Amino acid sequence: MTRLLPSFRQALMVGTLLMAPVASFAQAPFGAVERSAEPQLRFAAAEPGQPIHAGSAVALSGQGFRPGQKVTLLYGTQALAGGALTADAEGKVAGRLTIPAEAVAGNHPIVVVADAPYGATLATLKVSPRVPLSGQERFEVTEAQVTRGLYQTAFSARNNSLYVTSAVGRPPVRVSELLRLDAQTLKVTARVTPALAPAPGSRQGRQVADERVERQRIVPQPRAGG
């Protein structure tokens, strides 16, 4: 009869726990390996526009898998709750995770394992620290619904105006505008739809949209009572 030393028994138990999640895969060791697909996985806070914090819900989405392929997300050797996914007919996956309340802020590598054929890659899940607001009493916040698809702004001290660009569609862009806003009230004082960009390789000169505004090529909207 063989007697196991306590230290060896403990190591054996730990090793068994670490290997347990891996044993659930149907892929045979050293079988077919995925060589053609380039899967991608992205993480975002379930609440749009918010960072991922400890204790928050995370929406995940991915593409580049084979239709019907089984995908498992691991943190080290531990399978994540909610990380068992199946690719749809377009090779896309989607799901939700919950970050533990005691999670440490930082970039966490997530192992993405695909089955039949086997493939593995890493995806980064960033957990942001909770930073409380400070000094907000020194600022006055003005909000306004201007238009859809805002993506860039520029302030003109000379005109006391804020210029914003918007685009709807990705691509083709269906609506594109340049707007001039009153810097104090954020009311729209002028707007223009730029001409179509010249075709690639053409000799047509480029024209910057904000120069068109400065040259008064747009008609300001009349103000109430004015």
N, C-alpha and C positions, 0 to 999 in steps of 0.2 A: 504494500500500500504506500502510495506516494503522498507525502505531506507537503502542502503548499505553505510557504512562508507568508506571513500577513501582508508584507509589502507587495509580494507577487500577486496575491489574491486581489488586493485593491487595484493594482494596475490592470489586471484582467477584467475586473468589473467596469472600470472606466473605459477600457478599450471596447468592451461590448456595447456600452451605451453610445459611444461615438460612432460605432459602425452600424447601429440599428437603423438609422434613416436610410443609409446607402443600400441596405439589403432589400428595400422595397422596390427598387428599380427592376424592370423587366429586361433591360439590356444586358446581354451576356458579356462578360469581360473580354476585351480585345476582339469584339465583333466589328460590324460595319460602322464606319465613322463618317459623320456628316462633313462633306468637303465643299459643297456647292453653295449652301445657304449662308447668308450673313445676317443672323438675327439681331434685332435691336430691341432694347427694353428701356422704358422711361418711367420715372416716378414723379408724381406731382401731388400736392396736397389735395385732399378731397374737396376742400373749400376753395373755389377758384380765387386766384390772386393772393393766396396766403402761402407762407413758407411751411415746410414740414417741421413740426416740433415733436418733442417727446410726448407720447400719449395721444397723438393725433392720428386721424385716418389718412391713408395714402391710396390714391388711385394709380394703378399701374397699367401700362399699355405697351404692346410690343408687336413687332412684325418681322417678316423674313423667315418664319418657321414653315414647315410643311403642313398642309391641311391634315387635321386630325392628330398631329404630333403632340405627345404628352410633354409638358414642360413643368419642371419643379424648381422652386427657388430655395436656395440653401444659404444659411449664414454659417460659414465654416462647414461643419458636417451636420448641422441641425436644420431640418426642414422647417420653413416658415409657415405658420398658420395662415391659410388663405393663399399659399404659394403653389398649390397644385392646379395647373391650368391645362387647357386643351385648345390647340389652335383651331380656328374656324376654317371655312372653305377658302378663305383668302390668306391663310397663314398668319392670322392676327390673334393675339391673346389680350385679355383684359381681366382685371380683378381688383381686389382691395386688400390692403394690409392695415394692421393697427400697430403703430410704433409703441413699444413698451414705455410706460411712464418714467422708468428709470434710465432710459436710453441716454447715452452720452452724445453731446453735439459733435458733429464732424462728418467726414465722408466715410461711409461704410460700404465695403465691397460685398456685393451679393452675387453668389454663384448661380448662374442660369444653366440648368442641365436639361437638354432635350433628349428624348428617347426615340429609338427606332427610326432613323439611325442616330447613334449617339453623337452628341456635340455639347460642348461646354464653353461658356464665356463669362466674363465679369461685367456687372453693371453697378454703377455707383449710386447709392442712395444717400443724399445729404440731409442730415438732421441739423437744423439751425437752432442756435441758442435763443431763448426768450429774452429779448432786450426791452426793458420797460421804457416807456416814453419819458422824456425829461425836457424841460424848458418849453413845452408847448404853450404855456401861458403867455409867452412873449410873442406869439405869432397869431395872426388872424387868418383863418382859413376861409376861402371863398370857393364854392363849388357851383358848377353849371353843366348841364347836359348840352354839349355843343353839337356833336355829330358822331356818327359811327366810325370806327376804324382809325382812331387817332394813333399816330406812331412817332411823331417827331415835333418838337417845338423849338422856337427861337424868339428871344426877347429883343425888341428894338427900343433902346432908351430914347432915341431921338423922337420917335413917334409915340412913345409910351404905349406900345402895342405888343401883343403876343401873336406870333404867327404859328399856325399849326397845320400839319398836313394829315390827310386822311385817305384811306384806300379800303375798299370793300371787295373781297375776292382774292383768291390765292392759287396760282393765277388761273385764268385770266382775271385781271382787275376789272370789275364792272363799273365802279364809281371811284373817282379820284378828285380830291379838292384841295385847294389851299385857302385857308381862312385867316382873316385878321380879326383879332379880338381886342376889346378894350381891356387894358391891363388891370383896371380896378374892378370892373363889374363882370368881366368875361363875356359880355354881350358881343355877338357877331356884328362887326361894322363893315365888313366886305368879304366877298368870297369869289373864287374863280375856279373853273374846271380847266386844267392844263390841256394843251393840245397833245395829240398822240406823239409818243417818242418816235424819232426817226428809226427806220429799220437798221439792224446791225450792219455795219459796213458802208452805210450811205454817207454822202458828203455834206449832208445838211448840218448846219451849225446847231449847236446845243444852246438852249436858252434856260437860264435858271428861273424857276417859278417866282421866287421872292423879288427878283428884279422887275418882273412884270407888275407886281403890286406896287413897288416903289415908283414906277413910272406911271402910276395911276391908270393902268389899263383895265381896271375893274371899277365898277360903279358902286360906291358905298350905298348900303341900304339906308333908306330914309328913317330918321329917328322920330319917335312919337312926339307930336307937337312942334316938329322942326320943319 
